[in-house]
Each structure stands twice: as C-alpha cells, then as structure tokens.
Amino acid sequence: TADHTTEALKAIGSPFRSEPRTEAQLYEQVMARLEEVRKSLEEGPFSERVLFTAQTPEKHLQLWLAAKFRETQNVRFTVHREEEVDDDKKTDIQLSASTFNVCVEIKPVNAGRAYSARSLTDTLRTQLVGQYLKGYNSSRGILVLMQLDDKVWDIPAGARGQPFPALVSYLAAQAESIKCSSSGVNELSVFGIRCVVQE
C-alpha cells in the first residue's frame, strides 16, 4: 500500500524513527549511530578529536563512546557499560532493546599499545565471539578501532608498514571469515574511527 511505502521510506531516512523489532534492526541503528559519531569526529566543524591523545586511557574512550550512544537523537535503545572491563570478562558497551542485544568492544590503536593485526583478529575470535556474544545472548558484535596516532601496520600475508584503513580492511575480512565459521553469529563488524588531528 501507499502508506506502507511511505513509512518504509521514512524508516530509511531515519534509522531511529521506530523501535527496533529485531536484533537486526537494533544492529542497524547501532551502526548508523557509529557512522554519525565517526562523521562528526572526522569531518565536523566542532570535532572532539583534539581531546584525544595517544595516552588517552582505554576506559576514557569507552566512557566517551557510551555517552555518544546515550546522546543519540530519538534514541531507541538502552546503553549499558560494565564498570569492570579490565579482566576481559565483560563487553565494553552493550546496546539493548526489548530482549535484543548488540555487543561493542573498543580498542584504541597507536604506537604505544601492543595491539597488532594478529592480536586484534584474536580479539574478534576469542573475546567478541567466544565470550561476549555467547555470554550476552547476542548474535551481533562490533569491534570499534579508535586510531590515536599514525602508526603503520604489518598485515599478515600482505605488505608491511600499511596505514590504518588497510588494518581496518584486513580485520573486516577476518571478521567475515570468523562469522562464517561460527554458528549463531549473524554479524561481526569492524568499525574504524580516526581520532588523529589533521595537520
């Protein structure tokens, strides 16, 4: 009907117009909000990226992103952040609506931290899929990488000294492979946010 078509078009224009009725719809809203945050940080005239340095603690980034989720205009989900995340037993941020959950893990990446392409692949497999998605009764998880300096990356079976976008692309391919080989996982995504001030 015409009314149904109009409503569908409105929903495309604003992912937060209606309550998510499935976990897939909740995931779409979470990804849409992440894109808003990324665009504001990387391209906005009042970007907060000047607040971040390579020394910014991971916990501060978790709090910042949790606040950004909570500040979503017409927010249709609730935001939960575990206070104790140092033992890697609980997801950094959990977004919920009705009985649906989406898990978000945040990793700051810069030269002063020990993360590598291989260890971040292990984060996808062991933490997100092996612990959080099972433990939080969810089939959708997102690894958010927050770039804090211009570190270059060695990509396994690829080139050395690659920029941040190459790392994100590599991990996205790894996430797809892990998803396909893991029962009960419907979405496993890698989302990069550049927090480096442009010179």
MOHUCOR-V989975 format. One record per residue. RES is the residue in one small letter. PHI is phi in degrees with one decimal (none if undefined). PSI is psi in whole degrees, -180 to 180 (999 if undefined). BURIAL is b if it has 16 or more other C-alpha atoms within 10 Angstrom, else e. Layout:
# MOHUCOR-V989975
res->RES phi->PHI psi->PSI burial->BURIAL
res->RES phi->PHI psi->PSI burial->BURIAL
This chain:
# MOHUCOR-V989975
res->t phi->none psi->165 burial->e
res->a phi->-66.0 psi->-39 burial->e
res->d phi->-63.0 psi->-42 burial->e
res->h phi->-63.4 psi->-41 burial->e
res->t phi->-63.3 psi->-42 burial->e
res->t phi->-62.0 psi->-45 burial->e
res->e phi->-63.8 psi->-39 burial->e
res->a phi->-63.9 psi->-41 burial->e
res->l phi->-65.6 psi->-39 burial->e
res->k phi->-62.7 psi->-40 burial->e
res->a phi->-63.5 psi->-36 burial->e
res->i phi->-65.4 psi->-40 burial->e
res->g phi->-67.3 psi->-31 burial->e
res->s phi->-140.8 psi->105 burial->e
res->p phi->-66.5 psi->-13 burial->b
res->f phi->-100.9 psi->12 burial->b
res->r phi->-67.9 psi->-33 burial->b
res->s phi->-132.0 psi->161 burial->e
res->e phi->-64.8 psi->136 burial->b
res->p phi->-66.9 psi->128 burial->b
res->r phi->-100.1 psi->-8 burial->e
res->t phi->-140.8 psi->165 burial->e
res->e phi->-64.3 psi->-33 burial->b
res->a phi->-62.6 psi->-41 burial->b
res->q phi->-67.7 psi->-38 burial->b
res->l phi->-62.1 psi->-45 burial->b
res->y phi->-59.4 psi->-43 burial->b
res->e phi->-60.8 psi->-40 burial->e
res->q phi->-67.6 psi->-41 burial->b
res->v phi->-63.4 psi->-45 burial->b
res->m phi->-64.7 psi->-38 burial->b
res->a phi->-63.8 psi->-41 burial->e
res->r phi->-67.6 psi->-40 burial->b
res->l phi->-59.7 psi->-40 burial->b
res->e phi->-66.1 psi->-38 burial->e
res->e phi->-61.1 psi->-45 burial->e
res->v phi->-63.6 psi->-45 burial->b
res->r phi->-59.9 psi->-48 burial->b
res->k phi->-63.0 psi->-42 burial->e
res->s phi->-63.8 psi->-42 burial->e
res->l phi->-71.8 psi->-42 burial->b
res->e phi->-84.8 psi->-29 burial->b
res->e phi->-125.5 psi->-13 burial->e
res->g phi->-70.1 psi->150 burial->e
res->p phi->-69.5 psi->-20 burial->e
res->f phi->-119.6 psi->44 burial->e
res->s phi->-59.1 psi->140 burial->b
res->e phi->-87.7 psi->4 burial->e
res->r phi->-62.3 psi->-22 burial->b
res->v phi->-66.2 psi->-15 burial->e
res->l phi->-80.5 psi->-15 burial->e
res->f phi->-98.4 psi->141 burial->b
res->t phi->-131.8 psi->173 burial->e
res->a phi->-63.9 psi->-19 burial->b
res->q phi->-92.9 psi->-1 burial->e
res->t phi->-59.0 psi->124 burial->e
res->p phi->-63.4 psi->147 burial->e
res->e phi->-57.1 psi->-40 burial->b
res->k phi->-60.0 psi->-37 burial->b
res->h phi->-66.3 psi->-37 burial->e
res->l phi->-67.9 psi->-38 burial->b
res->q phi->-61.7 psi->-46 burial->b
res->l phi->-63.3 psi->-43 burial->e
res->w phi->-61.1 psi->-48 burial->e
res->l phi->-69.4 psi->-37 burial->b
res->a phi->-59.2 psi->-42 burial->b
res->a phi->-63.9 psi->-39 burial->e
res->k phi->-63.8 psi->-40 burial->b
res->f phi->-63.2 psi->-43 burial->b
res->r phi->-66.2 psi->-30 burial->b
res->e phi->-83.7 psi->5 burial->e
res->t phi->-55.8 psi->129 burial->b
res->q phi->-65.4 psi->134 burial->e
res->n phi->56.3 psi->39 burial->e
res->v phi->-55.3 psi->135 burial->b
res->r phi->-116.8 psi->11 burial->b
res->f phi->-137.8 psi->163 burial->b
res->t phi->-100.7 psi->154 burial->e
res->v phi->-116.6 psi->127 burial->b
res->h phi->-124.2 psi->134 burial->b
res->r phi->-128.4 psi->126 burial->b
res->e phi->-76.7 psi->134 burial->e
res->e phi->-69.9 psi->-36 burial->e
res->e phi->-106.3 psi->99 burial->e
res->v phi->-115.7 psi->-3 burial->e
res->d phi->-65.8 psi->-25 burial->e
res->d phi->-89.1 psi->5 burial->e
res->d phi->60.7 psi->22 burial->e
res->k phi->-93.0 psi->-17 burial->e
res->k phi->-130.7 psi->145 burial->b
res->t phi->-66.8 psi->150 burial->b
res->d phi->-62.9 psi->-50 burial->b
res->i phi->-137.4 psi->137 burial->b
res->q phi->-122.1 psi->128 burial->b
res->l phi->-105.6 psi->133 burial->b
res->s phi->-133.4 psi->149 burial->b
res->a phi->-151.1 psi->127 burial->b
res->s phi->56.1 psi->-123 burial->e
res->t phi->-102.2 psi->10 burial->e
res->f phi->-97.7 psi->146 burial->b
res->n phi->-134.9 psi->147 burial->b
res->v phi->-128.4 psi->131 burial->b
res->c phi->-100.9 psi->137 burial->b
res->v phi->-123.8 psi->127 burial->b
res->e phi->-112.3 psi->134 burial->b
res->i phi->-113.2 psi->133 burial->b
res->k phi->-131.3 psi->118 burial->b
res->p phi->-76.5 psi->132 burial->b
res->v phi->-122.0 psi->123 burial->b
res->n phi->-163.7 psi->174 burial->b
res->a phi->-63.4 psi->-25 burial->e
res->g phi->-84.3 psi->-2 burial->e
res->r phi->-114.5 psi->156 burial->e
res->a phi->-85.3 psi->4 burial->e
res->y phi->-65.5 psi->141 burial->b
res->s phi->-131.4 psi->173 burial->b
res->a phi->-58.8 psi->-39 burial->b
res->r phi->-70.0 psi->-43 burial->e
res->s phi->-68.9 psi->-32 burial->e
res->l phi->-72.4 psi->-31 burial->b
res->t phi->-63.2 psi->-41 burial->b
res->d phi->-64.9 psi->-35 burial->e
res->t phi->-59.5 psi->-44 burial->b
res->l phi->-60.2 psi->-48 burial->b
res->r phi->-74.5 psi->-48 burial->b
res->t phi->-85.1 psi->-49 burial->e
res->q phi->-79.2 psi->-62 burial->b
res->l phi->-63.5 psi->-53 burial->b
res->v phi->-81.7 psi->-49 burial->b
res->g phi->-69.7 psi->-31 burial->e
res->q phi->-112.6 psi->-59 burial->b
res->y phi->-71.3 psi->-48 burial->b
res->l phi->-65.4 psi->-35 burial->b
res->k phi->-72.8 psi->-47 burial->e
res->g phi->-69.8 psi->-28 burial->e
res->y phi->-106.9 psi->16 burial->e
res->n phi->52.3 psi->52 burial->e
res->s phi->-133.9 psi->153 burial->b
res->s phi->-113.9 psi->11 burial->b
res->r phi->-136.1 psi->126 burial->b
res->g phi->-136.5 psi->153 burial->b
res->i phi->-133.3 psi->130 burial->b
res->l phi->-99.7 psi->117 burial->b
res->v phi->-100.5 psi->120 burial->b
res->l phi->-101.0 psi->123 burial->b
res->m phi->-109.0 psi->109 burial->b
res->q phi->-78.5 psi->120 burial->b
res->l phi->-110.3 psi->-7 burial->b
res->d phi->-157.4 psi->-172 burial->b
res->d phi->-97.8 psi->34 burial->e
res->k phi->-52.8 psi->142 burial->e
res->v phi->-103.8 psi->159 burial->b
res->w phi->-126.6 psi->141 burial->b
res->d phi->-92.4 psi->118 burial->b
res->i phi->-94.1 psi->123 burial->b
res->p phi->-54.5 psi->135 burial->e
res->a phi->57.3 psi->28 burial->e
res->g phi->-145.3 psi->-154 burial->e
res->a phi->-84.7 psi->157 burial->e
res->r phi->-94.5 psi->160 burial->e
res->g phi->63.9 psi->40 burial->e
res->q phi->-90.2 psi->152 burial->e
res->p phi->-76.2 psi->171 burial->e
res->f phi->-51.6 psi->-46 burial->b
res->p phi->-57.9 psi->-32 burial->e
res->a phi->-67.3 psi->-38 burial->b
res->l phi->-62.2 psi->-46 burial->b
res->v phi->-61.4 psi->-44 burial->b
res->s phi->-63.2 psi->-43 burial->e
res->y phi->-61.5 psi->-47 burial->b
res->l phi->-68.0 psi->-33 burial->b
res->a phi->-62.8 psi->-40 burial->b
res->a phi->-66.7 psi->-40 burial->e
res->q phi->-63.7 psi->-41 burial->b
res->a phi->-61.3 psi->-42 burial->b
res->e phi->-63.0 psi->-42 burial->b
res->s phi->-64.8 psi->-44 burial->e
res->i phi->-63.6 psi->-43 burial->b
res->k phi->-59.0 psi->-46 burial->b
res->c phi->-65.9 psi->-25 burial->e
res->s phi->-101.0 psi->6 burial->e
res->s phi->-117.7 psi->119 burial->e
res->s phi->-69.1 psi->142 burial->e
res->g phi->82.2 psi->5 burial->e
res->v phi->-105.7 psi->116 burial->b
res->n phi->-97.0 psi->-30 burial->e
res->e phi->-143.2 psi->135 burial->b
res->l phi->-142.5 psi->108 burial->b
res->s phi->-121.3 psi->156 burial->b
res->v phi->-120.5 psi->127 burial->b
res->f phi->-126.9 psi->118 burial->b
res->g phi->-97.8 psi->137 burial->b
res->i phi->-127.0 psi->123 burial->b
res->r phi->-87.2 psi->113 burial->b
res->c phi->-103.5 psi->12 burial->b
res->v phi->-86.8 psi->132 burial->b
res->v phi->-70.5 psi->128 burial->b
res->q phi->-72.7 psi->136 burial->e
res->e phi->-80.5 psi->999 burial->e
